[in-house]
Amino acid sequence: MSIQVGIPQAAMNSLIDLVDNVAEVQPGWEVVIVAHKDGLYGGDNQVDEEAVAWMASVVQSRGAHCSILWLDDPQQPHQWRYPPILKGVVQEADLVLCTSFDITTTEFGDFRKHFEDAKTWTVRVFPTTAPLLMSKWAQTPYELVTTIRHVSSKPFMNHMSKFVLTDPNGTHLEGYTLDPVKRPGIPGLPYNSYRKQVRHVSFWPEWVHPPVNCQDVNGVYYFDRMLSWWSRWIGIKPWWDEPIRVDVKDSRIVKLSGGPEAEALQRFLTFLEGKVGDGVWKFDTFHFGVHPNADVTVQECPNDLHRRLIEHSHTSNLHVHIGSAGAKENYPYYTHITGDIRRPTLKVGDTLVYDDGWLCCLDDPEVRAVAAKYPNLPGIPER
């Protein structure tokens, strides 16, 4: 089948990268695009039918069979559903392109496990509208962003190292990264190796460096934004004016202070403690974005929840996990609450990883060489 006439070139740049280099769609595959109907009438799952049609057209042009599953299943707090109809799709498909904001492997333990048990590959697709498919963010070559993830892993692949993290808001944390052999799944994997060696889930565009687990963390941490999946259930906006201060002692949260957002977070974590236990007070994980162009305008993305989701993956964005509680049988959700900062300075051992918000590996010759392969596509911006 030929590609749909009328897809703008900018969107084609993005979709060809998705289909050929991320999903690696093969002739004869059964491919399903999952989208939520509520995104068309004001729900959180931002989507548009034109973008879905463009995606399906490019998938079909590779000789695959493509179906579209539209869900209309608004979620209820702490009763989030993995719809049975989607379970059946996952079981039978070779590939699922998931545009859902609500249903993700990051939060849904059942969803993640089912993909792995079914041996179905999924790609979480973040550009869910026509303007986002045409953005610099979506057009940045997947190979470049994956190389940034790979190269940025190197300082964390050594033996346990001391780290110091600061920022202009007053953050000052010190601790030790764990030995890599104690952190399974932390890849120093190059382009095109991640899919073949790790889980059955990938993200497009590439999102964040894998989590860095720590111990003996002490100090203070200030943040004024978080990932928006959880912020809406906490009852706050994904950005706010007065930073939340976290006092950390021996890798535990001992005090939260600040404005109304801090009070809301304190209440929410206390509520979650009853669901998942003491792990909600752990402070032992950080990581950061790996995309140099993850910054879109309000015109490209009017939805605050999605714009915050996108900027979370920017190379200037470092975040900690507020709590490290795993999913439980009676609460099968990962409490993936984050605290994000935008101008970190981070030293790990003798290596300067961040310098006032600049991810230093962007100057690495290996990264620059990959950027040079794509002179007509977005690359590494000026510092």
TORPAZA-669624 format. One record per residue (C-alpha): x, y, z. Coordinates in steps of 0.5 Angstrom, whole numbers. Example, Ala and Ser with C-alpha at 12.3 -4.5 7.8 and 13.67 -1.06 7.14 Angstrom:
// residues 2
<r px="25" py="-9" pz="16"/>
<r px="27" py="-2" pz="14"/>
// end
This chain:
// residues 383
<r px="0" py="0" pz="0"/>
<r px="3" py="7" pz="-2"/>
<r px="4" py="12" pz="4"/>
<r px="-2" py="17" pz="4"/>
<r px="-2" py="23" pz="0"/>
<r px="-1" py="30" pz="4"/>
<r px="3" py="28" pz="10"/>
<r px="8" py="34" pz="11"/>
<r px="15" py="32" pz="10"/>
<r px="16" py="34" pz="17"/>
<r px="12" py="29" pz="19"/>
<r px="14" py="24" pz="15"/>
<r px="21" py="25" pz="17"/>
<r px="19" py="23" pz="24"/>
<r px="14" py="17" pz="22"/>
<r px="20" py="14" pz="18"/>
<r px="24" py="14" pz="24"/>
<r px="19" py="11" pz="28"/>
<r px="17" py="6" pz="23"/>
<r px="24" py="4" pz="21"/>
<r px="29" py="5" pz="26"/>
<r px="25" py="5" pz="33"/>
<r px="19" py="0" pz="31"/>
<r px="23" py="-4" pz="26"/>
<r px="16" py="-6" pz="23"/>
<r px="17" py="-12" pz="18"/>
<r px="12" py="-14" pz="12"/>
<r px="7" py="-19" pz="15"/>
<r px="7" py="-16" pz="22"/>
<r px="0" py="-15" pz="26"/>
<r px="1" py="-8" pz="28"/>
<r px="-4" py="-4" pz="33"/>
<r px="-4" py="3" pz="34"/>
<r px="-8" py="4" pz="41"/>
<r px="-11" py="11" pz="42"/>
<r px="-16" py="14" pz="47"/>
<r px="-23" py="17" pz="44"/>
<r px="-23" py="22" pz="50"/>
<r px="-17" py="26" pz="48"/>
<r px="-22" py="28" pz="42"/>
<r px="-27" py="31" pz="47"/>
<r px="-23" py="34" pz="53"/>
<r px="-19" py="28" pz="56"/>
<r px="-12" py="28" pz="59"/>
<r px="-10" py="23" pz="53"/>
<r px="-8" py="28" pz="48"/>
<r px="-9" py="25" pz="41"/>
<r px="-12" py="27" pz="34"/>
<r px="-15" py="23" pz="28"/>
<r px="-10" py="26" pz="23"/>
<r px="-4" py="24" pz="27"/>
<r px="-6" py="17" pz="28"/>
<r px="-8" py="16" pz="20"/>
<r px="-1" py="18" pz="18"/>
<r px="2" py="13" pz="23"/>
<r px="-2" py="8" pz="20"/>
<r px="-1" py="10" pz="13"/>
<r px="7" py="9" pz="14"/>
<r px="6" py="3" pz="18"/>
<r px="2" py="0" pz="12"/>
<r px="7" py="2" pz="7"/>
<r px="12" py="-3" pz="10"/>
<r px="8" py="-9" pz="8"/>
<r px="5" py="-10" pz="15"/>
<r px="-3" py="-10" pz="17"/>
<r px="-5" py="-4" pz="21"/>
<r px="-11" py="-4" pz="26"/>
<r px="-13" py="2" pz="30"/>
<r px="-16" py="1" pz="37"/>
<r px="-20" py="7" pz="40"/>
<r px="-21" py="6" pz="47"/>
<r px="-26" py="10" pz="51"/>
<r px="-25" py="9" pz="58"/>
<r px="-24" py="14" pz="63"/>
<r px="-20" py="13" pz="69"/>
<r px="-22" py="13" pz="76"/>
<r px="-17" py="15" pz="82"/>
<r px="-13" py="9" pz="85"/>
<r px="-17" py="4" pz="80"/>
<r px="-14" py="5" pz="74"/>
<r px="-16" py="0" pz="69"/>
<r px="-12" py="-5" pz="64"/>
<r px="-18" py="-6" pz="59"/>
<r px="-19" py="-13" pz="58"/>
<r px="-20" py="-11" pz="50"/>
<r px="-13" py="-9" pz="50"/>
<r px="-10" py="-15" pz="54"/>
<r px="-13" py="-19" pz="48"/>
<r px="-10" py="-14" pz="43"/>
<r px="-3" py="-15" pz="46"/>
<r px="-3" py="-22" pz="46"/>
<r px="-4" py="-23" pz="39"/>
<r px="0" py="-17" pz="36"/>
<r px="7" py="-17" pz="34"/>
<r px="7" py="-9" pz="35"/>
<r px="3" py="-4" pz="39"/>
<r px="4" py="3" pz="38"/>
<r px="1" py="6" pz="44"/>
<r px="-1" py="13" pz="44"/>
<r px="-4" py="13" pz="51"/>
<r px="-3" py="18" pz="57"/>
<r px="-7" py="14" pz="62"/>
<r px="-4" py="7" pz="61"/>
<r px="3" py="6" pz="61"/>
<r px="8" py="1" pz="63"/>
<r px="12" py="6" pz="67"/>
<r px="6" py="6" pz="72"/>
<r px="2" py="0" pz="71"/>
<r px="5" py="-7" pz="73"/>
<r px="0" py="-11" pz="70"/>
<r px="1" py="-8" pz="63"/>
<r px="8" py="-8" pz="63"/>
<r px="8" py="-16" pz="66"/>
<r px="3" py="-18" pz="60"/>
<r px="7" py="-15" pz="55"/>
<r px="13" py="-19" pz="57"/>
<r px="9" py="-25" pz="58"/>
<r px="6" py="-25" pz="51"/>
<r px="13" py="-23" pz="48"/>
<r px="10" py="-17" pz="44"/>
<r px="14" py="-11" pz="43"/>
<r px="11" py="-4" pz="45"/>
<r px="13" py="3" pz="43"/>
<r px="10" py="9" pz="47"/>
<r px="9" py="14" pz="42"/>
<r px="9" py="21" pz="45"/>
<r px="8" py="25" pz="39"/>
<r px="0" py="24" pz="39"/>
<r px="-2" py="30" pz="34"/>
<r px="0" py="33" pz="28"/>
<r px="4" py="39" pz="30"/>
<r px="8" py="35" pz="35"/>
<r px="9" py="30" pz="29"/>
<r px="12" py="36" pz="26"/>
<r px="16" py="39" pz="31"/>
<r px="24" py="39" pz="32"/>
<r px="23" py="34" pz="38"/>
<r px="20" py="29" pz="34"/>
<r px="24" py="30" pz="28"/>
<r px="31" py="29" pz="32"/>
<r px="34" py="23" pz="29"/>
<r px="33" py="17" pz="34"/>
<r px="40" py="15" pz="33"/>
<r px="43" py="21" pz="36"/>
<r px="38" py="21" pz="42"/>
<r px="40" py="14" pz="43"/>
<r px="47" py="15" pz="43"/>
<r px="46" py="21" pz="48"/>
<r px="43" py="16" pz="52"/>
<r px="49" py="11" pz="51"/>
<r px="54" py="16" pz="52"/>
<r px="51" py="19" pz="58"/>
<r px="51" py="12" pz="62"/>
<r px="59" py="12" pz="62"/>
<r px="60" py="16" pz="68"/>
<r px="55" py="11" pz="72"/>
<r px="58" py="4" pz="69"/>
<r px="64" py="5" pz="74"/>
<r px="65" py="2" pz="81"/>
<r px="61" py="6" pz="87"/>
<r px="62" py="13" pz="86"/>
<r px="61" py="19" pz="90"/>
<r px="56" py="24" pz="87"/>
<r px="55" py="32" pz="89"/>
<r px="49" py="35" pz="86"/>
<r px="47" py="42" pz="86"/>
<r px="43" py="48" pz="83"/>
<r px="41" py="55" pz="83"/>
<r px="35" py="54" pz="88"/>
<r px="39" py="51" pz="93"/>
<r px="39" py="44" pz="92"/>
<r px="46" py="41" pz="95"/>
<r px="46" py="33" pz="96"/>
<r px="51" py="28" pz="97"/>
<r px="51" py="21" pz="96"/>
<r px="54" py="15" pz="93"/>
<r px="52" py="11" pz="86"/>
<r px="51" py="4" pz="87"/>
<r px="56" py="-1" pz="83"/>
<r px="53" py="-3" pz="76"/>
<r px="53" py="-10" pz="78"/>
<r px="48" py="-9" pz="83"/>
<r px="44" py="-5" pz="78"/>
<r px="41" py="-10" pz="73"/>
<r px="38" py="-6" pz="67"/>
<r px="42" py="0" pz="67"/>
<r px="45" py="0" pz="60"/>
<r px="51" py="3" pz="57"/>
<r px="48" py="0" pz="51"/>
<r px="49" py="3" pz="44"/>
<r px="44" py="5" pz="38"/>
<r px="40" py="-1" pz="36"/>
<r px="42" py="-6" pz="42"/>
<r px="37" py="-4" pz="47"/>
<r px="31" py="-7" pz="44"/>
<r px="35" py="-13" pz="43"/>
<r px="37" py="-14" pz="50"/>
<r px="33" py="-11" pz="55"/>
<r px="25" py="-11" pz="56"/>
<r px="19" py="-11" pz="51"/>
<r px="18" py="-4" pz="51"/>
<r px="21" py="3" pz="48"/>
<r px="20" py="10" pz="48"/>
<r px="19" py="15" pz="42"/>
<r px="22" py="19" pz="42"/>
<r px="28" py="17" pz="47"/>
<r px="26" py="19" pz="54"/>
<r px="31" py="19" pz="60"/>
<r px="37" py="16" pz="62"/>
<r px="36" py="9" pz="66"/>
<r px="35" py="10" pz="73"/>
<r px="41" py="11" pz="78"/>
<r px="41" py="8" pz="84"/>
<r px="44" py="11" pz="90"/>
<r px="46" py="10" pz="98"/>
<r px="48" py="14" pz="103"/>
<r px="44" py="20" pz="100"/>
<r px="44" py="27" pz="105"/>
<r px="42" py="34" pz="104"/>
<r px="37" py="38" pz="101"/>
<r px="33" py="38" pz="95"/>
<r px="29" py="44" pz="92"/>
<r px="24" py="42" pz="86"/>
<r px="18" py="46" pz="82"/>
<r px="16" py="41" pz="77"/>
<r px="14" py="34" pz="77"/>
<r px="12" py="29" pz="72"/>
<r px="5" py="30" pz="70"/>
<r px="2" py="23" pz="70"/>
<r px="2" py="23" pz="78"/>
<r px="1" py="31" pz="79"/>
<r px="-6" py="31" pz="77"/>
<r px="-8" py="25" pz="82"/>
<r px="-4" py="29" pz="87"/>
<r px="-9" py="35" pz="86"/>
<r px="-3" py="40" pz="83"/>
<r px="-1" py="43" pz="77"/>
<r px="5" py="40" pz="74"/>
<r px="9" py="47" pz="75"/>
<r px="9" py="51" pz="81"/>
<r px="12" py="58" pz="84"/>
<r px="14" py="56" pz="91"/>
<r px="19" py="50" pz="90"/>
<r px="18" py="44" pz="95"/>
<r px="24" py="43" pz="99"/>
<r px="26" py="36" pz="101"/>
<r px="30" py="35" pz="107"/>
<r px="34" py="28" pz="106"/>
<r px="38" py="24" pz="111"/>
<r px="41" py="17" pz="110"/>
<r px="37" py="16" pz="103"/>
<r px="30" py="18" pz="107"/>
<r px="25" py="24" pz="106"/>
<r px="25" py="27" pz="113"/>
<r px="21" py="33" pz="112"/>
<r px="17" py="36" pz="106"/>
<r px="16" py="44" pz="106"/>
<r px="14" py="50" pz="102"/>
<r px="7" py="52" pz="100"/>
<r px="1" py="49" pz="98"/>
<r px="4" py="44" pz="93"/>
<r px="8" py="41" pz="99"/>
<r px="2" py="40" pz="103"/>
<r px="-1" py="36" pz="98"/>
<r px="5" py="32" pz="97"/>
<r px="5" py="30" pz="104"/>
<r px="-2" py="28" pz="104"/>
<r px="-1" py="24" pz="98"/>
<r px="5" py="20" pz="100"/>
<r px="2" py="19" pz="107"/>
<r px="-4" py="16" pz="104"/>
<r px="0" py="12" pz="99"/>
<r px="4" py="9" pz="105"/>
<r px="-2" py="6" pz="107"/>
<r px="-2" py="3" pz="100"/>
<r px="5" py="1" pz="99"/>
<r px="9" py="1" pz="105"/>
<r px="15" py="5" pz="108"/>
<r px="18" py="5" pz="101"/>
<r px="14" py="12" pz="99"/>
<r px="19" py="16" pz="104"/>
<r px="26" py="13" pz="100"/>
<r px="30" py="18" pz="97"/>
<r px="35" py="13" pz="93"/>
<r px="34" py="14" pz="85"/>
<r px="35" py="20" pz="80"/>
<r px="36" py="20" pz="73"/>
<r px="35" py="25" pz="67"/>
<r px="33" py="27" pz="60"/>
<r px="37" py="25" pz="54"/>
<r px="33" py="29" pz="48"/>
<r px="37" py="36" pz="46"/>
<r px="30" py="38" pz="43"/>
<r px="25" py="36" pz="48"/>
<r px="22" py="43" pz="48"/>
<r px="16" py="45" pz="45"/>
<r px="11" py="51" pz="44"/>
<r px="4" py="52" pz="47"/>
<r px="2" py="53" pz="40"/>
<r px="5" py="46" pz="38"/>
<r px="2" py="43" pz="45"/>
<r px="-3" py="47" pz="49"/>
<r px="-4" py="41" pz="54"/>
<r px="0" py="43" pz="60"/>
<r px="0" py="35" pz="62"/>
<r px="3" py="33" pz="55"/>
<r px="8" py="39" pz="55"/>
<r px="11" py="38" pz="62"/>
<r px="12" py="30" pz="60"/>
<r px="16" py="32" pz="54"/>
<r px="20" py="37" pz="57"/>
<r px="22" py="32" pz="63"/>
<r px="26" py="28" pz="57"/>
<r px="30" py="35" pz="56"/>
<r px="38" py="34" pz="57"/>
<r px="37" py="40" pz="62"/>
<r px="32" py="36" pz="66"/>
<r px="35" py="32" pz="72"/>
<r px="30" py="29" pz="77"/>
<r px="29" py="25" pz="83"/>
<r px="24" py="19" pz="85"/>
<r px="20" py="22" pz="91"/>
<r px="19" py="15" pz="94"/>
<r px="22" py="8" pz="91"/>
<r px="16" py="4" pz="93"/>
<r px="14" py="-2" pz="88"/>
<r px="7" py="-5" pz="86"/>
<r px="3" py="-9" pz="91"/>
<r px="-2" py="-14" pz="89"/>
<r px="-7" py="-10" pz="92"/>
<r px="-4" py="-4" pz="89"/>
<r px="-1" py="-6" pz="82"/>
<r px="2" py="1" pz="80"/>
<r px="9" py="4" pz="81"/>
<r px="9" py="10" pz="85"/>
<r px="13" py="14" pz="80"/>
<r px="13" py="21" pz="83"/>
<r px="19" py="25" pz="81"/>
<r px="22" py="32" pz="83"/>
<r px="25" py="36" pz="77"/>
<r px="30" py="41" pz="76"/>
<r px="33" py="45" pz="70"/>
<r px="40" py="47" pz="72"/>
<r px="43" py="42" pz="75"/>
<r px="51" py="41" pz="76"/>
<r px="53" py="34" pz="78"/>
<r px="59" py="31" pz="79"/>
<r px="60" py="23" pz="79"/>
<r px="67" py="21" pz="82"/>
<r px="72" py="26" pz="78"/>
<r px="67" py="27" pz="72"/>
<r px="63" py="33" pz="71"/>
<r px="56" py="30" pz="68"/>
<r px="52" py="37" pz="68"/>
<r px="55" py="44" pz="68"/>
<r px="49" py="49" pz="70"/>
<r px="44" py="45" pz="66"/>
<r px="48" py="43" pz="60"/>
<r px="49" py="35" pz="60"/>
<r px="57" py="35" pz="58"/>
<r px="56" py="29" pz="54"/>
<r px="53" py="33" pz="49"/>
<r px="60" py="35" pz="47"/>
<r px="63" py="28" pz="46"/>
<r px="66" py="27" pz="40"/>
<r px="62" py="20" pz="39"/>
<r px="55" py="24" pz="40"/>
<r px="58" py="30" pz="35"/>
<r px="59" py="25" pz="30"/>
<r px="52" py="22" pz="30"/>
<r px="49" py="29" pz="29"/>
<r px="54" py="30" pz="23"/>
<r px="50" py="25" pz="20"/>
<r px="44" py="28" pz="19"/>
<r px="45" py="35" pz="17"/>
<r px="38" py="37" pz="15"/>
<r px="35" py="35" pz="21"/>
<r px="35" py="38" pz="28"/>
<r px="41" py="36" pz="32"/>
<r px="45" py="39" pz="38"/>
<r px="43" py="46" pz="40"/>
<r px="48" py="51" pz="42"/>
<r px="49" py="52" pz="49"/>
// end
